[in-house]
């Protein structure tokens, strides 16, 4: 592997003697400058800007071991700097190998402007970890703590990993850029198991690693064509199973490289995949276990929106808000020295919602747009958000007035918080009848992530949280931590169903198992009850079958084969989907800047894909392609 002494020489030459640089390290995607006088560099910020511009690299300044103050003094300085008495600091943890001090904060915004001062005074580089403890009382935190523990317990191994990856990323290119290829490994002419392989003469990068929602041993992407030893990076768009479900599988079979995602996605991934491992075991198959999930977390590198990050010698990654769920990201890949630019949407929403901003649409360059097409059919036009909200409230009010109960199957992150926010707000202002709102399953854990990262939400919700208001929890909201014992679980469910009229939010959003199934089997026979779907229902799922009119269903429930007669009301309100509808998809292609040379459609059913492709070509005169699995398109 060819090293980069040229970078080290340039840095030493450009920084004055007063900087007292001791060494330069490649730590993951960053070039880290260690200094005995880090305060000098931090107080002369033009030096960092000059280095970044000259090298076209992300530069981090850290204190050399000799410059670091004793840990006891550092913690006192940090607590005093942030708040009087340290009321906002939960705990402080030191990573000796990397020279980082992790500051666990209840309100992360209080650190703004203080990170330079902390490094200058103590020699330790501050890394902020949000905890949101002041507003998440009563919500389970085991998953959040598990993520943080991986980072802390494996700090030495983490340092070694970042240095090894840093050398790989910043190696001298061996080949001249001659081609860019995209190979479809999943989600082509289907919804689920998203996976796209981007190849250049120098690099191989995988975009997403999902599983198909219907489950089963044949629902993985076509990973057998990947040489994991030569895979430079994995980029995860967001934390839904059809985009992350097979990531640990790669580590099980030898992948040792980095996976890039936003920080909220990292926490959500742990929550969803822990549950997926349990669910897979219950169903009698298992792709991987908790050790492979831990490996995925240990190898993860989080990226903020807008930060340009080197992920291989010839590919720079920038993530942008996708508007689909908290932390969801569009991926912009800048390949070579201006050779080619790809935007991959993952799942995205090109319109505002109660919690999120619309997807980003302005880039410096775009040659290829790879776009999801879940609602690409000509009739896939969703109702305006206000109309959908009014109809949902009306359906719930009518059910409660008739003495019934409402079951809303939701995805644990995204629709769950969107609907809970709406119900809680509507009940408090008098639009929705007062009734218990039971929130079951992983929805509770993922609520924590929203409270931890308000900067990833729209300004309205962000300001509420920073003002100390929890917009998801009130006296009407009743958290239900799912009992694992089947008998106790049945008692738990029956206590709720034998109570007064109520609203129940529970995963899974497509009614393919999970906590929602426990309620469905006991509610289905009662015509006073209502089942309301608020998200996309995949082909073959129970949710799709019910909205298509099936009213007698055979299920496997707790190892028993049962038949359920569905007399309850079944409704579908897709206006709440986190996906763009047909109109928004067309608008995105028309408004994205600059205009792409080519569009590639993925993540959609065959008829919808073909109809959308034809419309794009006719209206915008842009070449539009669709690939079958294992097909490759050569772009340069």
N, C-alpha and C positions, 0 to 999 in steps of 0.2 A: 504494500500500500504506500503510495507516494505521499510524503508529508508536506506541510506547508510552512517551511521556514521563512518564506517571503512575507507572510502575514506578521509573524513575530518581529522580523526586521523592520517592517514599516511602522509598527506600533512603537517600538523602542526609539526609532528615529524621530517620530512625530511628537512624542511626549517629552517635555523638558525634564531636566535632572530633578527638579523639585518634586516631581511625581513619585520618585523613588520606587520604580517598578522592579519587582523581584522575579516575577515569572508570568508567563502567559499560557493559559490552558484552553483547550477546546472542550467545553462541557455541554454535550448535547448540541443543540442548534446555535449556542452562543459562544462568542469568543470572550473569555474572562481574563481581565487584567488584574493581577494581584499587586498591591502596593503597600508600602509601609506608611504612606501619606495619602490615604484615599480621600481625605477631606479636601486636599488641594485639588484633586481632579474633579470632585463633585462640585466644588465651589467655582470651578472654571468650566461650566457645562459646555462651552463652545469646543473644548477639547474632545469630548465624547462625540459631539455632532460631527466634528471634523474627521474623526476616526471612522465613524459609521459611514459617512459619505464616501470617503476614500476607499474603504475596504468593502463597502456594500455588505456589511455584516452587522448583526446585533451585538453590541458591546455591553458587557457588564463589568462594573468595578467592584472589587472586593478587597477587604483588608488582609494583608499578609498575617501569618500566625503571630509575628512579633508585634503587630499593630493592634491586636485584639485585647481589649480590656478583660479583666476577670469576670466570669459569668454573673457572680452575685452583684457586682457593681452595675453590669449592663442591665440586668433585670430592674434594678432600682431606677436607673436612668429612663428606661422605657416606660415604666409605670408612671413616673413623674411627668414625662413629656406628654404622654397621651391624655391622661386625665389626673386630676388631683386625687391621690389615694389609689389610683389604678382601678377605678370602678368599672371601666369598660374592658379591662384585660382579663381574660379567663385564665390563660396560662402562657408560659414562655418555655420554648424548647430550643436547644442548641444543637446544630449539626456541625460537629468539629471538622469533619472531613471536607465540607464545602464552605465553611466559614459563614453559614447562614444562621440567623436566629428566627425561629418561627414564633410569631406573635398571634395567639388565638384571641380574636376580638369579637365582642358582641355587636359592635357597630363599626364596620370596617372603614367607613368614610372619615372617621376621626384621624386616621393615619395620613391623610392627604397632605402633602407638603412637609411631612416629618421624616420621610424615609431617608432623605439626604442627610438630615441632621443626625439621625441615629447612626448611620454608617460613619459619618465624619467624627462623631464623638466617641464611638465605641469600637470601630473597626470591624463590626459585624454587619453583614448585609441583612436588612429586615425582609422577611417573607410573611405576608399577611394571610392568615387563615380565618375565615369567618365562622362564627359559631351560632349566632342568633339565639343564644340561650334565654335571653330575657323574654322572648315571645313564643318559645316552643315548649313551654312547660306542659307536661301531659302527653307530648308526642314522643314516640320511641326514637332513640338516638343510637342504637347499636350499630346500624349501618354507617352512620356518619363517623362514629368513633373508629370503626373498622378501617375506613379509608385513611384516616389520619394516623392510625397505628402502623399501617404498612409503611408509610413514609418515614415515621420515626424509628421503628424497630429495624428497618433495613437501610439506615442512612449511609453506612459504610459501603454496602453493596451498591446502593444507588449512586454514590459518587464515582465508583469504578465503572458502572454502566454508562453514566453520562460522558466520562472521558473516552471510553471505547467508541461510543456512538459519535462523539465529537470528531474523532480522528477519521471515522468513516465518512461523515458528512462533508468535512472540509478537506478531503483528499484531493489531490490534483487530478483533474479529469484525464482519463486514459484515452478516450476516443473523441473524435470530432463529432459534434451533433449532426446526425444525418437523418434521423427519423423520429417520429412520435407515433405510437400505436396505442389503441384502446381495445381491450378484449373484454367481452361481457361474460362474467362468471355467475351472474344471478340478476333477477329482476328485469329480464328482457322478455317482453310479451307476457309478463305476469307481475303481480304485486307480491313482494316478499323476497327474502334472501338477497338483498342488495349487495353487489360486489362487482367492482370494475377495476381492471388492472391497467395501469398506465405504464408504458414502457418507452424508454429512450435508449440510445446506444450506451448510455452511462448508468441509468437508474431504472428501478422498478418500484412502483408505489401502488398500494391497494387502497381504493376508496370504498369504505364500509365493508362489513363482514357479518351479514345478517342471516336469519333463519326464516323460513316461511311460517306464517301465522298458524297454519293448520297443523303443524308439528309432524313428527315421524322421522324415521331414520333416513329418508330420502329427500329431506328438505334443506340440505346444506348447499351452499354454492359449490361450483366446480373447482375446488381448491387443489385437486390433484395435478393441475397444470402449473402450479406455483412451485418454484424452487425456493423454499423459505430461507436458505442460506444466502441467496442473492436478492432477497426482498429488502429494500432500503427502509420502507416506512409503511405504516397503515394510518389512514386518516379516517376518523369517525365523525359523521355529520351530526348525529344526535343519538339519544339513548332510548330508542325503541327497538324491540327485539328483532324486527326485520332489517335492522341496520347494525346491531351489535351482538346478536345472539350467538354467532360463531367465532367471535374474536378469541376467547380462551382456547378454542380448538386449535388455532394456529400455534399458540404457545405449547400446547400439549404435544404437537408434532414437530417441535424444533425451532420455531421462530424465536429469535432472541433480540429482535430490534424494537424500535420505539413505536408507540401509537400516539397520535396527536388528536386532541379534542379540546373543547373548552372546559373550564373548571367545573361548572354545574354538571356537565355531561359525565365527568368522572365519578361524581357522587351518585348520580342517578344510575349509572351503569352498575355500580356495586349493588344497589338496591334491587334493580330488576333482574340481574343475572343470578344473584343469590336465590331469589324466589324461583327463577327458571330452573336452576339446578334441583331444587326441592321438587318442583312440579314434574320434571323429567324423571326423577327417581320414582315418584309415585306412579308414573305411567309405564314404568318398566324399561326405560332406555336412558342412557346418559352419554352425552358426547364428551363431557369433561366434569371436573369436580372443583371444589373450593380452592385447591392449590393452583389450578390453572387460572382461576379468576384473580387470585392474589398476584400471580405473575403478570397478568394484564395490567393491574393497578400499578405494580412496581415499575413496569416499563412505560407507563404513560407520561406524556409531556403535555402540560396544559398550555393553551395559547389564547390570548385575549383577542377580541374582535379588532381587526385593523392592523395587528402586528405582522410584519413581514418576517417569515421564519424559514431559514434554510433547512430543508429536510433531506437533501442529497446534493452532490456536487453541482448538479445542473437544474435543480427544481427548488423554487421558493414558494412557500405556502402562505396564503393570507385567508383568514376566516372572517366571514361577515354574518350579521344577523339574518337568520332564515325565517323568523316569525312563526315557526311551527310549534315549538315548545321552549321552555327556558333553556338557554345554552345551545339551541340548534343552530347550525352553521352552514352557510354556503362556502364552498371551497374554491378559491382561486389559485390555480397553479401557473406560475410563470416559469416557462421551460427554456433553458439555455440563455444565451445573451440576446434576448428578444426574439428567439426562434418561434415560440408558439405559446398561446395562453388559453387555458381551459377553465371554465366555470362549471362546477358540479353543484346542483341545487340541493341534493338530498331531498328530503321532504320540506316543502316551504309554503308559506302563506303570504300571498301578495295582497294583503289587506289588513287593516287594524283589527284588534280583538280587545277583549276586556283587559288582558294582561300584557300583551306583546305589541311591539311595533311591526309594521309591514316589512317584508323581506327587502334587503338591500338590492339596488339595481344599477349602481353607477360604478364602473371600473375603469382602469387606465387602458386596458386592452382585453379584448375577448375575440378569439378566433372560433372556438367551439363552445357552445352552450349544451351541457348535458342536463336535461330537465326531466323531473318526475312528471307523470301523466295520469295519476290516480283518477282524477275527475276530468279526463280529456274527452269524453264522449260529447256529442253535440247537444244532448239533453242534460248534461251535468252542470246545470246552473243552479247555484244555491240561493236561497232566499237572503235578502238583506239581513244583517245581524240583528237589527232592532225588531224586525218582523219575526225572526226565529225565536228570539227571546220572549216576545209577547205570546207566541203560540205555546212555547214550553210552559210558561207560567199558567196559561189558561188550562192546559191539559192537567197540570198538577193540581190546580185549584179544584177542578171538576172532580178529580179522583178523590181528593181529600174530603170534599163536601159529601160525596156518596159513601163515605166511610171506608174507602179503600186505601191501599198503600202503593207507592210508586217505586219501582226499581229502575235505576239508571245505570246500566253497565258502562264503565268508563275505563280508558287506559289510565294507568297509575299516574302518569305524568302527562300534562298537557290538557286534555279534556277534563280530567278530574278537577284540577284547580280552577279552570275556566268556569265550569258549571257551579262548583262550590262557591266561588266568588259571587256569581250572579244570584244564586239562591239566597245566600246570606244577606247580600245587599237588598234584594227584593223583599225579603221577609222583614228587614229592619225598617224599610220605608213604607210598608203596608201593602205592597202589590201582591205579595204571596201570603196565603193563609199560614198562620202560626202553627208549626208542627215540628216534631223532632227531625233533624237531618242526620241520619246515621252515616258515618264515613268509615268504611271498612278496608282492611287489607293494606297494601303498600301505599295507598293514597296518603296515609299518615306520615310515613317516612319521607315521601317526596315533598310533602308540605314543608318540611324542614329546609329542603334545598332552596325553595322559593324565598324563605325568610333569610337564608344565608346570603343569597346573591341578588338583592333588589336591583343592582345596576343592570341586570339582564332583563328587567321588566320595563314596561313603559313608564313614563314620568309620573303619571297619576298614582299607580300602585307603588312605585319606588318611593315617592314622597310620603305616602301613608306609612310604609314600613319604617322609614327613617324617622318619622315622627312618633314612633312607638305604637302604631296601630297595627294589629294583626287582622287583615281584611278577610281572612279565611275562617276564623274561629269566633264564635259568639255563644251566648247561652242556648241558642237553638241547635248548635252543632254538637253531636255526640260521637266522639271517637270510639271506635270498636277495634280493639287489638285482637286479631283473629286467634282463637284457641286452636292449638295444633292437635289436641286429642279429639278424634272424631265425635265421641259421645258428648264431650263438653262443648264442642263446636255446634252440635245440633241443639243443645240446650240454649246456647247463646243466641242462635238464630231464632228459635221458637219464642224466646222471651221477647224479642223485638216484634215478631210477627203477631204475637198474641196481645200486643199493646195497642195503643191508640193509632189512628191514621198517621203515617209517617212517610218520609222520603229516604231512600237508601241509595247511596253511591258506593259501588263496589266494582273492582276489576274482576274479569277481564272484559275489555270493551267490545269484543266480538262474541262474548258469552261462550268462549272455548275453555271451560273450566274456571278455576279460581274462585274467590269468595262470592262473586255474583251468582255462580251456579247453586250455591247453598240456599240462596233466597229464592231463585227461580223455581226450583223443583217443588217448593212448598207454597209458592204464590200462584203458580200457573193456573190452577184449577178454579180460582175465585174470579168471577167476572167483574167484581168491584175493583180489582187491582189493575194497575197499568205497568207495562214494560215500555220504556222509551229509550231508543237508541239515538245517540248524538254524534256518532262518528262513522267512518267508513267500515263496511262489513265485507270482509274478504270472501272470495269464492270458496264454497265448501264449508264455511263456518256456520255454526248454529244461528248466529245473528242474521246472516244472509238468508238462510232458509226460512226463518220466522217472518222477516219483512216481506218475503216473497209469498207468504200465505200458508206455509206448512203449520198445521195445528195439532199434529200428533207426532211426537218425536221420540225416538229410541236413544237412550243415553247410557253411558257407563258412569256410574256415580258411586264413589267409595267401593270400588271392586264389584259392584252389582250392576247388572243390566236391568234398566227400568224403562218403562214407557210413561211419558208425561202427556196428558191431555191439556192443551193450552186454551183455556177459556178467558184468560185475562186479555185486556186490550193491548194491542201491539202498535206502537207508533215509531216513525223514523223522522228525526229532525236533523238533517245533514247540514243545516246552516251553521252549526257549531264546529264543523270540521277544521282541523289544523292544516288541511291541504288546500291549495288553490283550486277553485272550480274552473270550469271551461273558460269563462270570461276572463278570470284573473290570469290563467295560463297564457291566453292570447295577448292580453295586455302586457304581460311581462316580456314576451318576445318582442312586442312592438316598442316597448319603452326602455328596455335595457340599453345602457350606453357603455361602449359603442355597439353598433349593430354587429352581431356575430356573423361570421362567414358561413357557419354550418350549425345546425341544431341536431342533437341526438336525443331521441325520446326513450325513456326507460320507465320502469315501475308503473305499469299500466296494463290493463287487460287488452288483448289483441285488437278488438274492434275499436276501442277507444283510442289506442295508439295510432292506428291507421287513419282514423277520421281526423284526429288532431294534426297529424303530419300533413295530410292533404290541405287542411285549412291554412296551416302556416306557409306552405309553399305558394298557395294561391294568393293569399293576402299580402305576405311580406317578401315573396320572391327569394326565400332563403332555402338553400338545399337542406332537406331534412331526412335523416336516416334512422333506421331501427335495426338492431342486430338481434340475431338468435343467440342462444347460449353457445359459447366457445367461438363465436365469430369475432374477427378482428378487423378493425378499420385502420388503415395507415393514413396519417394526416399530413406528414411532411416527407 
